[in-house]
């Protein structure tokens, strides 16, 4: 099976922050948008774009970070998804696919969140 080119963790963070920024910019003066709506916009941005298991894991970490601890259900769901991912995937195999720099950046965030 041929996969599309994989996005790097930094690229995914940049895309998520761009989507976050654009949503907030577009909502200025518009009323009562919530942080959950911002997170939904980020999810919409990545809908159908995650083509590799490592991208799915990285996106979940990004989503967990951008949830900011403000939404217990988002945090719980992300953590449960990551735990299930770890059961079904060998992280060491996936790290064979990425550069040392990318691995260090990703693992720094994952360790701050106490995921690995």
N, C-alpha and C positions, 0 to 999 in steps of 0.2 A: 504494500500500500504506500503510495507516495503522499507525503504531507506537504502542505504549503510551507513557505519559509516561516520559521518560528520567530516570534517577537521576543526580544530580550526583556529581562525584568525591568531595566531602566526605561525602555521604550513603553512598556505597559504602564509603569508608574506615570510617565509623562502623559500618556493618553488619558489615563484616569483623572489626573489633575487638570488636564485641559477640559475634559467633559465636566468636571466639578466647577471649574472657573466659568465656563460658558453658560452652564445652567444658572449659576448665581448671578452672572452679568445679565442674562436675559430676564431674570425675575425681579431685578431692582425696580422698585415702585409698583410691582405687580400684585403685592398682597401677602398672602399667608402661606407661602411655600415652606415646606418642612425639610429637615435634614434627611428624612426618609425618602423624600422626593428626589433629593440630590443623589442619594445612593441608587435609587431606581434608574435615574438617568445614566449613571455610570454602568449599571448592569445592561441597560439598553445599548449603550455604546459597544459593549463587548459581545452582545448577543450574536451567536454564530461565528465569532471570530477566533475562538479558542480551538486550535487544531491539534495541540499536543498535550499530553498529560501534564508536563511540567508547566505549561501555560495555565492550565486549570488550577493547579496548586498555587502558582504565583498570583493569579487573579484573586483567589480566595484570601490570600495573605494581604493583598492590597485592599480588598474590601474590608477586611477586619480592621486594618489600620485606619482607613478613612471613616469607619463607623465611630471611631474616637471613644469607644466605651460608652457612648450615649444610649445605645440600644441593646439591652440584654438579649433580646431574641436574635438579633443579627449576630452578636458575638457568639452566642451558644450555637447557632446554626453553622457559622463558619468553623468553629472549633470542632464540632461533630463531623462536618464534611471533611476537614483535614485529617482527623483521626481515621475515618473510613478510608480516605485516600492512602494513608500510610499503611493500612492493612493490605490493600490491594496493589500497591506499587513499591518497588525498591528504590528509595531515593538515591542510593549510590549509583544505580544504573542510569538514572536520569542525569545525575551530575556529570556523567561521562560525556553528555551531549553539550555541556555549556562550559564557558571559559572559567578559569579560576577566579577572575575578577567578578564575574557575574554571580558565581556561587558564593563568594565572600559577601557581596552586597545582599543577596537574598537571605543567606544564613544569619547575617547580622540582624535583620528585621525579624526573622523567625525566632531567633534566640531571645530577643527583647520581649517578644510575645510568649515566650516559653512553649514554643511549638515543637522543638526538637532538642 
